[in-house]
Amino acid sequence: MEVPPELQRPNKRIVETEGLPDNDRHDPSNIIFYKGRYYMWCTHHEVTDNQPYDAFMFTRLHLYISSDGLRWKDMGIALDRGG
């Protein structure tokens, strides 16, 4: 079986997005497509002088929603921190 030329070499594409998590948001989930919308969750580490970065009991889970997979909106806290 011969492999088509377009599959022999990966094509690198840069796609502009808006609203994705940045420096204090981590660990994005798999993206779920359900009823015409994309859903993604990520952790938000609240770092202060009194708490180390790895204090996961102070981590919140945020929900992001997109209708096209390119422009995302932070819907806020989906699961609040412990403690």
MARROVEX-905099 format. One record per residue: residue number from 1; x, y, z of N, C-alpha, C in turn. Coordinates in steps of 0.02 Angstrom, whole numbers, plus 50000, padded with zeros to 5 digits. Example, Ala and Ser with C-alpha at 12.3 -4.5 7.8 and 13.67 -1.06 7.14 Angstrom:
2
<1, <50660, 49716, 50390>, <50615, 49775, 50390>, <50660, 49835, 50390>>;
<2, <50642, 49888, 50354>, <50684, 49947, 50357>, <50645, 50002, 50394>>;
***
This chain:
83
<1, <50042, 49941, 50000>, <50000, 50000, 50000>, <50044, 50062, 50000>>;
<2, <50029, 50107, 49957>, <50069, 50169, 49951>, <50038, 50223, 49995>>;
<3, <50081, 50258, 50032>, <50058, 50312, 50076>, <50054, 50376, 50035>>;
<4, <49996, 50411, 50037>, <49990, 50474, 49999>, <50041, 50525, 50022>>;
<5, <50067, 50567, 49975>, <50119, 50616, 49992>, <50100, 50662, 50051>>;
<6, <50036, 50681, 50056>, <50016, 50728, 50110>, <50019, 50696, 50179>>;
<7, <50024, 50629, 50182>, <50030, 50595, 50247>, <50101, 50573, 50262>>;
<8, <50146, 50582, 50215>, <50216, 50562, 50225>, <50254, 50611, 50268>>;
<9, <50233, 50672, 50269>, <50268, 50724, 50306>, <50216, 50765, 50344>>;
<10, <50225, 50777, 50408>, <50175, 50817, 50445>, <50174, 50889, 50421>>;
<11, <50115, 50916, 50419>, <50107, 50987, 50402>, <50100, 51026, 50466>>;
<12, <50143, 51075, 50476>, <50142, 51115, 50536>, <50097, 51176, 50523>>;
<13, <50047, 51185, 50565>, <50002, 51242, 50559>, <49998, 51278, 50626>>;
<14, <49999, 51343, 50622>, <49988, 51384, 50681>, <49919, 51414, 50674>>;
<15, <49877, 51402, 50725>, <49808, 51425, 50723>, <49799, 51476, 50779>>;
<16, <49773, 51534, 50761>, <49760, 51586, 50811>, <49699, 51566, 50853>>;
<17, <49705, 51573, 50919>, <49650, 51559, 50965>, <49641, 51618, 51012>>;
<18, <49584, 51621, 51044>, <49570, 51674, 51093>, <49542, 51643, 51156>>;
<19, <49563, 51670, 51213>, <49532, 51652, 51276>, <49556, 51588, 51308>>;
<20, <49608, 51557, 51281>, <49632, 51495, 51312>, <49669, 51511, 51376>>;
<21, <49675, 51462, 51422>, <49709, 51473, 51486>, <49781, 51497, 51475>>;
<22, <49805, 51538, 51522>, <49873, 51562, 51516>, <49913, 51543, 51578>>;
<23, <49958, 51585, 51600>, <50011, 51567, 51647>, <49990, 51537, 51714>>;
<24, <49932, 51553, 51740>, <49913, 51523, 51805>, <49861, 51468, 51798>>;
<25, <49848, 51447, 51737>, <49800, 51393, 51724>, <49839, 51335, 51692>>;
<26, <49827, 51275, 51716>, <49867, 51218, 51694>, <49823, 51156, 51684>>;
<27, <49855, 51103, 51662>, <49825, 51036, 51658>, <49758, 51035, 51620>>;
<28, <49757, 51060, 51558>, <49693, 51058, 51522>, <49669, 50987, 51511>>;
<29, <49604, 50978, 51514>, <49574, 50912, 51502>, <49572, 50899, 51427>>;
<30, <49549, 50840, 51409>, <49532, 50828, 51339>, <49474, 50874, 51322>>;
<31, <49470, 50893, 51260>, <49415, 50936, 51237>, <49357, 50891, 51219>>;
<32, <49298, 50908, 51245>, <49238, 50869, 51233>, <49191, 50910, 51189>>;
<33, <49166, 50880, 51136>, <49116, 50912, 51093>, <49048, 50881, 51108>>;
<34, <49001, 50923, 51130>, <48935, 50899, 51150>, <48882, 50951, 51130>>;
<35, <48834, 50929, 51091>, <48777, 50972, 51071>, <48800, 51039, 51042>>;
<36, <48849, 51035, 50997>, <48870, 51095, 50961>, <48919, 51140, 50996>>;
<37, <48944, 51120, 51054>, <48993, 51161, 51092>, <49052, 51118, 51113>>;
<38, <49109, 51152, 51120>, <49170, 51120, 51146>, <49177, 51139, 51219>>;
<39, <49198, 51090, 51260>, <49208, 51100, 51332>, <49278, 51078, 51352>>;
<40, <49309, 51116, 51396>, <49375, 51099, 51422>, <49380, 51124, 51494>>;
<41, <49413, 51085, 51536>, <49424, 51105, 51605>, <49499, 51112, 51616>>;
<42, <49519, 51157, 51661>, <49589, 51162, 51679>, <49595, 51184, 51752>>;
<43, <49652, 51171, 51781>, <49664, 51190, 51851>, <49689, 51262, 51854>>;
<44, <49671, 51295, 51908>, <49695, 51363, 51922>, <49729, 51360, 51990>>;
<45, <49794, 51370, 51990>, <49833, 51368, 52052>, <49837, 51438, 52081>>;
<46, <49807, 51446, 52138>, <49809, 51511, 52172>, <49873, 51514, 52213>>;
<47, <49920, 51555, 52192>, <49985, 51560, 52225>, <49989, 51625, 52263>>;
<48, <50004, 51621, 52327>, <50015, 51681, 52368>, <50081, 51672, 52405>>;
<49, <50101, 51723, 52442>, <50162, 51718, 52481>, <50157, 51666, 52536>>;
<50, <50096, 51652, 52560>, <50086, 51606, 52615>, <50079, 51533, 52593>>;
<51, <50069, 51522, 52528>, <50057, 51454, 52504>, <50105, 51437, 52448>>;
<52, <50136, 51379, 52451>, <50181, 51359, 52396>, <50141, 51343, 52333>>;
<53, <50174, 51345, 52277>, <50141, 51332, 52213>, <50109, 51263, 52211>>;
<54, <50140, 51215, 52243>, <50115, 51146, 52238>, <50063, 51129, 52292>>;
<55, <50034, 51179, 52322>, <49981, 51166, 52372>, <49916, 51153, 52335>>;
<56, <49906, 51090, 52314>, <49849, 51074, 52272>, <49782, 51081, 52308>>;
<57, <49783, 51085, 52373>, <49720, 51094, 52408>, <49691, 51163, 52394>>;
<58, <49731, 51208, 52366>, <49708, 51275, 52349>, <49696, 51282, 52274>>;
<59, <49687, 51227, 52239>, <49677, 51227, 52167>, <49603, 51227, 52151>>;
<60, <49584, 51266, 52101>, <49515, 51268, 52077>, <49513, 51240, 52007>>;
<61, <49455, 51215, 51988>, <49445, 51189, 51921>, <49400, 51238, 51883>>;
<62, <49424, 51264, 51826>, <49386, 51311, 51785>, <49359, 51276, 51723>>;
<63, <49302, 51299, 51700>, <49271, 51273, 51639>, <49277, 51325, 51584>>;
<64, <49299, 51301, 51525>, <49302, 51343, 51465>, <49254, 51314, 51413>>;
<65, <49219, 51358, 51376>, <49171, 51337, 51324>, <49187, 51375, 51260>>;
<66, <49179, 51340, 51203>, <49189, 51370, 51138>, <49137, 51342, 51089>>;
<67, <49115, 51384, 51043>, <49069, 51360, 50992>, <49106, 51339, 50929>>;
<68, <49169, 51362, 50921>, <49206, 51345, 50860>, <49274, 51312, 50874>>;
<69, <49293, 51304, 50936>, <49357, 51273, 50953>, <49416, 51320, 50948>>;
<70, <49404, 51382, 50929>, <49458, 51432, 50923>, <49451, 51488, 50973>>;
<71, <49390, 51511, 50985>, <49378, 51565, 51032>, <49345, 51535, 51094>>;
<72, <49379, 51542, 51152>, <49357, 51510, 51214>, <49336, 51563, 51264>>;
<73, <49288, 51544, 51307>, <49266, 51588, 51361>, <49273, 51551, 51427>>;
<74, <49305, 51583, 51474>, <49312, 51556, 51542>, <49245, 51565, 51577>>;
<75, <49212, 51510, 51593>, <49147, 51512, 51625>, <49152, 51516, 51701>>;
<76, <49214, 51519, 51727>, <49224, 51525, 51798>, <49238, 51459, 51832>>;
<77, <49231, 51459, 51897>, <49247, 51402, 51938>, <49195, 51347, 51930>>;
<78, <49217, 51288, 51910>, <49173, 51230, 51904>, <49176, 51188, 51968>>;
<79, <49234, 51188, 51999>, <49244, 51150, 52062>, <49291, 51192, 52104>>;
<80, <49266, 51215, 52162>, <49306, 51259, 52204>, <49359, 51220, 52243>>;
<81, <49404, 51258, 52273>, <49461, 51227, 52308>, <49439, 51194, 52373>>;
<82, <49482, 51151, 52395>, <49470, 51118, 52460>, <49497, 51160, 52516>>;
<83, <49495, 51134, 52576>, <49525, 51168, 52633>, <49480, 51219, 52662>>;
***
